[in-house]
Amino acid sequence: MSDKTRAMEEQIAHLTRIVDDLSEVVARQARELDLMGRRLGLLMEREADREMEAGGTIPLADQRPPHW
């Protein structure tokens, strides 16, 4: 095997490892985003319930801004 072929194979192995590592990072971040999205949804529901109990009006998050 020539030195050039060996260098290319090493480069490919290195790049493959980097792609695998980055794939793991992206998968972890996707899980974290899903968890944060669920938590945000729960917080929004909790706040909407609290606003309804306090004033009995439409929650501010669901109201149209005055300029619409």
N, CA, C and O of each residue as an XYZ file, in Angstrom:
272
protein
N       0.851     -1.171      0.000
C       0.000      0.000      0.000
C       0.899      1.238      0.000
O       1.872      1.311      0.751
N       0.571      2.176     -0.825
C       1.401      3.370     -0.938
C       1.150      4.301      0.245
O       0.145      4.192      0.947
N       2.084      5.206      0.440
C       1.962      6.172      1.531
C       0.746      7.082      1.329
O       0.072      7.469      2.283
N       0.487      7.410      0.064
C      -0.648      8.277     -0.240
C      -1.966      7.579      0.107
O      -2.866      8.194      0.680
N      -2.077      6.299     -0.241
C      -3.287      5.535      0.071
C      -3.471      5.423      1.574
O      -4.579      5.578      2.086
N      -2.387      5.155      2.274
C      -2.457      5.033      3.732
C      -2.874      6.362      4.370
O      -3.674      6.379      5.305
N      -2.343      7.448      3.874
C      -2.699      8.764      4.405
C      -4.180      9.058      4.162
O      -4.863      9.619      5.019
N      -4.662      8.672      2.983
C      -6.079      8.898      2.687
C      -6.968      8.043      3.582
O      -8.007      8.511      4.048
N      -6.575      6.807      3.825
C      -7.354      5.939      4.702
C      -7.365      6.482      6.136
O      -8.389      6.422      6.816
N      -6.247      7.002      6.584
C      -6.187      7.602      7.918
C      -7.084      8.835      7.997
O      -7.772      9.057      8.994
N      -7.064      9.625      6.940
C      -7.904     10.821      6.881
C      -9.381     10.424      6.933
O     -10.166     11.041      7.653
N      -9.756      9.403      6.175
C     -11.141      8.936      6.152
C     -11.542      8.421      7.533
O     -12.642      8.709      8.006
N     -10.668      7.669      8.176
C     -10.965      7.156      9.510
C     -11.153      8.307     10.498
O     -12.058      8.285     11.331
N     -10.296      9.297     10.393
C     -10.385     10.467     11.278
C     -11.700     11.210     11.043
O     -12.390     11.568     11.998
N     -12.047     11.442      9.785
C     -13.282     12.151      9.460
C     -14.513     11.351      9.880
O     -15.506     11.921     10.332
N     -14.441     10.028      9.729
C     -15.551      9.177     10.159
C     -15.760      9.301     11.659
O     -16.899      9.373     12.120
N     -14.692      9.326     12.415
C     -14.788      9.482     13.870
C     -15.402     10.843     14.229
O     -16.242     10.929     15.125
N     -14.989     11.878     13.545
C     -15.527     13.215     13.805
C     -17.027     13.251     13.503
O     -17.799     13.821     14.274
N     -17.439     12.653     12.398
C     -18.862     12.618     12.040
C     -19.650     11.855     13.100
O     -20.738     12.286     13.482
N     -19.130     10.744     13.578
C     -19.805      9.978     14.629
C     -19.931     10.790     15.908
O     -20.984     10.794     16.546
N     -18.861     11.474     16.282
C     -18.898     12.311     17.487
C     -19.924     13.433     17.349
O     -20.694     13.697     18.273
N     -19.928     14.085     16.196
C     -20.883     15.169     15.974
C     -22.324     14.653     15.939
O     -23.243     15.335     16.394
N     -22.513     13.475     15.409
C     -23.842     12.877     15.384
C     -24.349     12.648     16.803
O     -25.524     12.882     17.086
N     -23.477     12.194     17.691
C     -23.857     11.999     19.089
C     -24.221     13.329     19.742
O     -25.177     13.400     20.514
N     -23.468     14.378     19.437
C     -23.754     15.697     19.993
C     -25.121     16.185     19.513
O     -25.916     16.688     20.307
N     -25.392     16.039     18.234
C     -26.672     16.491     17.679
C     -27.822     15.697     18.295
O     -28.862     16.275     18.612
N     -27.658     14.400     18.469
C     -28.707     13.577     19.072
C     -28.964     14.008     20.518
O     -30.117     14.084     20.941
N     -27.905     14.289     21.275
C     -28.058     14.739     22.658
C     -28.764     16.082     22.703
O     -29.644     16.295     23.538
N     -28.388     16.987     21.815
C     -29.025     18.297     21.786
C     -30.496     18.185     21.401
O     -31.325     18.932     21.921
N     -30.830     17.277     20.511
C     -32.229     17.073     20.124
C     -33.041     16.595     21.324
O     -34.167     17.044     21.534
N     -32.470     15.687     22.108
C     -33.171     15.214     23.313
C     -33.368     16.358     24.301
O     -34.439     16.498     24.891
N     -32.334     17.174     24.479
C     -32.434     18.313     25.393
C     -33.489     19.317     24.914
O     -34.259     19.841     25.719
N     -33.524     19.582     23.609
C     -34.530     20.499     23.068
C     -35.945     19.959     23.259
O     -36.859     20.716     23.586
N     -36.126     18.670     23.060
C     -37.434     18.068     23.287
C     -37.864     18.229     24.743
O     -39.010     18.579     25.027
N     -36.938     17.973     25.654
C     -37.238     18.115     27.080
C     -37.574     19.563     27.420
O     -38.538     19.822     28.141
N     -36.798     20.494     26.914
C     -37.068     21.910     27.182
C     -38.400     22.340     26.580
O     -39.117     23.143     27.177
N     -38.737     21.818     25.413
C     -40.017     22.137     24.791
C     -41.178     21.645     25.639
O     -42.166     22.357     25.823
N     -41.059     20.427     26.157
C     -42.118     19.908     27.031
C     -42.232     20.738     28.303
O     -43.336     21.048     28.750
N     -41.097     21.095     28.880
C     -41.121     21.916     30.098
C     -41.730     23.287     29.825
O     -42.506     23.792     30.636
N     -41.387     23.889     28.697
C     -41.946     25.190     28.344
C     -43.456     25.088     28.175
O     -44.194     25.963     28.628
N     -43.914     24.029     27.529
C     -45.348     23.826     27.367
C     -46.054     23.727     28.705
O     -47.115     24.319     28.899
N     -45.466     22.977     29.630
C     -46.059     22.853     30.966
C     -46.089     24.200     31.684
O     -47.079     24.545     32.328
N     -45.012     24.949     31.572
C     -44.976     26.269     32.212
C     -46.011     27.205     31.612
O     -46.644     27.974     32.336
N     -46.191     27.149     30.297
C     -47.184     28.005     29.653
C     -48.598     27.624     30.100
O     -49.435     28.493     30.345
N     -48.855     26.321     30.203
C     -50.163     25.879     30.682
C     -50.398     26.332     32.118
O     -51.484     26.797     32.465
N     -49.379     26.194     32.939
C     -49.492     26.594     34.338
C     -49.761     28.091     34.446
O     -50.601     28.517     35.239
N     -49.054     28.886     33.656
C     -49.250     30.339     33.685
C     -50.638     30.705     33.168
O     -51.285     31.596     33.719
N     -51.103     30.031     32.121
C     -52.443     30.303     31.594
C     -53.498     29.980     32.641
O     -54.456     30.734     32.809
N     -53.332     28.870     33.345
C     -54.268     28.520     34.418
C     -54.251     29.578     35.514
O     -55.299     29.963     36.032
N     -53.070     30.039     35.858
C     -52.936     31.046     36.910
C     -53.596     32.359     36.488
O     -54.260     33.007     37.298
N     -53.418     32.752     35.227
C     -54.031     33.987     34.733
C     -55.553     33.863     34.719
O     -56.258     34.816     35.050
N     -56.058     32.689     34.337
C     -57.504     32.491     34.311
C     -58.081     32.568     35.724
O     -59.154     33.137     35.927
N     -57.375     32.000     36.693
C     -57.849     32.036     38.076
C     -57.814     33.456     38.625
O     -58.679     33.845     39.410
N     -56.826     34.217     38.216
C     -56.654     35.565     38.752
C     -57.669     36.550     38.184
O     -58.186     37.390     38.920
N     -57.958     36.465     36.908
C     -58.817     37.484     36.330
C     -59.982     36.961     35.539
O     -60.897     37.722     35.225
N     -59.985     35.717     35.211
C     -61.069     35.156     34.443
C     -61.120     35.635     33.004
O     -62.146     35.487     32.341
N     -60.034     36.205     32.511
C     -59.992     36.683     31.132
C     -59.153     35.732     30.287
O     -58.604     34.748     30.781
N     -59.072     36.048     29.024
C     -58.224     35.267     28.126
C     -56.770     35.488     28.533
O     -56.364     36.630     28.748
N     -55.976     34.417     28.642
C     -54.558     34.588     29.001
C     -53.861     35.537     28.036
O     -54.140     35.539     26.837
N     -52.959     36.334     28.570
C     -52.236     37.309     27.749
C     -51.532     36.653     26.567
O     -51.439     37.240     25.489
N     -51.046     35.455     26.769
C     -50.339     34.773     25.677
C     -51.265     34.489     24.497
O     -50.796     34.341     23.368
N     -52.579     34.410     24.745
C     -53.535     34.105     23.687
C     -54.244     35.345     23.140
O     -55.030     35.239     22.199
N     -53.979     36.504     23.711
C     -54.639     37.726     23.264
C     -53.859     38.335     22.094
O     -52.638     38.211     22.005
N     -54.607     39.000     21.198
C     -53.961     39.702     20.101
C     -53.353     40.992     20.630
O     -53.936     41.631     21.506
N     -52.207     41.384     20.121
C     -51.638     42.668     20.510
C     -52.559     43.803     20.077
O     -53.310     43.645     19.115
N     -52.519     44.938     20.760
C     -53.430     46.040     20.447
C     -53.275     46.604     19.031
O     -54.221     47.187     18.503
N     -52.123     46.445     18.416
C     -51.915     47.004     17.080
C     -52.454     46.106     15.975
O     -52.282     46.434     14.801
N     -53.094     44.993     16.299
C     -53.662     44.117     15.272
C     -55.091     44.428     15.053
O     -55.742     43.792     14.224
